[in-house]
Amino acid sequence: MDLPAYTELAVRLVNSGVPTETGRDPLASVEAYRALVADRPHLCGGVSPSDLEALRLLRAELRLVFEAGSAGREAEVADRLNALLSRYPVHPHIVRHDGQPWHIHLVNSGSVADRHAAGAIAGLTSLVTSGGGGRLGVCAGAGCQRVFAGRGGARSRRYCSEDCASRANVRSLGTRRRLPPADHPDPRPGTDHPRPAGCPSAGPGAPLTRPAHIRSAGER
């Protein structure tokens, strides 16, 4: 089974619901969905409006799986995937083609929505059982709602892409530069500064006095 390819079906479906500059929902029309899965020929044919409705529901349910994984609620991840496996049974079979060794494919049966769901759920299930629910995440970038499936250890990744990670680093650096150093007093007027030892405090209107050890030339 091509785990990354099946997992990508889940990631791609959930992220299709994130608003974009064009404002177009890839599940709004048959043509838009075909463009979303253009590299998956087994999903491009025979798409119906009922498939799109089922995929919109699946998209919302899969987002909840990613959110639970991102929050470390692994039991919830398992419960939600088990519920989806009951509704969309996965039927694997062993195949060999194009000079490749024997490997597992999913049976291309049922509707387009059934096939997309089976692949997405199988990919997530394999990922979670091999590395834990913490490998599923929601991007930590400001304003970003995209999800991702990490290939490293649990919660080893925080951003959906290098672009989001770079923008977060730039914002963090700018914030640190704007903050005054913790070990230096604020030089602006009106701020409190420590008074040297031996210097008396003076209230409003009090005359300025010199410490006893300081005398002018005429007083010596």
N, C-alpha and C positions, 0 to 999 in steps of 0.2 A: 504493500500500500504506500502510495506517495503521500506521506504524512504532511509535509509542508504544503503540497498542492491542495489537499482537502481542507486543511486548516485555513488556508488563504480564502477559500470560498466563504467561510464564516466571517472572517475579518472584512472581506470586501462587501459582503451583504450588510453588515452592521454599519460600516462607514458610508454606505450609500445613503444613509439617512441623515448624515451630517450636512447642514446647510453649506452651500458653496456660493461662489460669486455669481454663477449663472442662475442659481435658484431652481435648477431642474432636479427633479427626483428621478433617479434611474428606474424606479418602480412605477412611474406614472404612466408609462406606455410600453407596449410590446417592443417597439423599436428601441427605446431607451434601455430596456433590460437586455436585449440582444447585444447592444453595444457594451454593456457592463461585463458580459460573459463571452465576448467575442472569441476569446482564446479557449473556450470550452465548447467544442462542437456539439457534444451530447446535451447541452442545455439550450442551444439556440433554436432548435426546431420545435414546432407545435406549441408555442407559448400562447396561453389564453389569458383573458382578463381574470379568471378565477385563480390562475397561477399567481398573478401579481398580488391579488388580495391575500392569498395564503403566505406569500413571501413577505409582505408587509407585516403580518402578524408574527412570522418567524423572526424577522429582523428585530422587533421589539423584545421578543423573548430571549434572543441571543445576547442582546445588549445587557440584559439583567445578569446573564451568566458572566460576562466580562466584568461588570461592575462588582459582582460578588467576589470574583477572583482578585481584582485590584484591591479590594478592601480586606483580603485575607480570610474571607468566609468560605473556606473550602467545603464544608459540609453542604452549604447552600449550592455551591457549584455542582456537586455530585447529585443533589436532589433535582436540580433543574435539568441537568443533562439526562438523568434517568427518566424523567417525565417526557422529555423530547424523544428519547429512544423508544419509549412505548408508543408514541404517536407516529414516529417515522422509523420503522424497523430498518436496520442495516443488513443487507444481504450480500456478503462478500463471496467471491469465487476466485479460483486460481486460474491464471491465464499466462500465456507466453506469446509474445509478438515482437516484430521488428528486431529480431536477434537478441532480445532481452531474455534473461533467465526467468523461471517461473516466479510469479509474484501475484499479489492480491489486488483485484479490482472490485468495485461495487457493481452489483447488477443494475443495469440501466432500465429499470422497470418503473411503472407508475407515471405520474404526471411530471412535468418539468419542475414544479415546486417540490414534489416528492424526491426527485433526484438531487436537486440542489440541497435540500434539507438533509438527506441521508449522508451526502458527502461532507457537508459542514459539520454535522454532529459527530460523524465518525472521526473526523480530524481532531476536533476538540476533545473528544473522549480519549483518543490515543495520547494526545499531548498531556492531558491532565493526569492520566493513570501512569504515565512515564516520568513526569516531572512535577506534578502538583498543580493545584489551581492557581497558585501564585504566578504562574507563567502567563496568565491572562491579565491584561491591564488596560486601563484607560489613561490616555495621555495626560501628563501633569502640566503641560504647557497652558499658559493663561488663555482662556477662551477656546481651547481646542477640546473637541469631544470625540476625537477619533480613538479607536481601540487598536490593540496589537496583541500578537502572540509571541512571547519571547522564546528564544531557543536555549538561553542559558539557564542558570539556576533561578529558583523562585524569587520574584521581585528584584531581579538583577537589572531591570530596565525600567525607565520612568517615562520615556517619550516615544511617540509613534514614529518619529523620523529624526534624522540628523538636523534638518532645518529647525524643528521645534526645539531640540536640545540646544542648538546654537543661539536661538533667540532668547531662550531662558537664561543662558550664561551671560549674554550681553545685558539683559535687564538686571541680573544679580550684580554684575560688576558696576553698573551705573548706580545702583542703590548704595553699594558700599562706598563709592567715591563721594556721594553726597553727605554721608554721615561724618560728623566731626570725630577725630580720634578720641578714644575713651580716656587716654592718659594726658590730654591737653585741655586746659580750661577754654571755654568759649570766649574769644577776645571781644565780642560785641559789647557796646555800652549797656550798663544796667545789669550785667551779670555779676554774680558774687565771686570774689577772688579771696583766697586765704590771706590774712593780714600777718605781716612779719611779727615775730615776738618782740615785745617792748613797745609796740605802736598802739597807743590808746585809741579806742573808738571815739568818733566824734559824731554827735547828733546834728540835726539841722541847725545852722546858725552858730555852732560852737566855734570859738576862735582857734586858729591853727597854732599849735605850740610845738616847740622843739624839744626833743628828749634832753634830759639834764646833761648828758655827756657831750652835747653839741653846743658850742658857743660861737658867736660871731667874733670878729677880730677886735671890736671895741669892748667886749665883755671879758676879755682875758686879762 
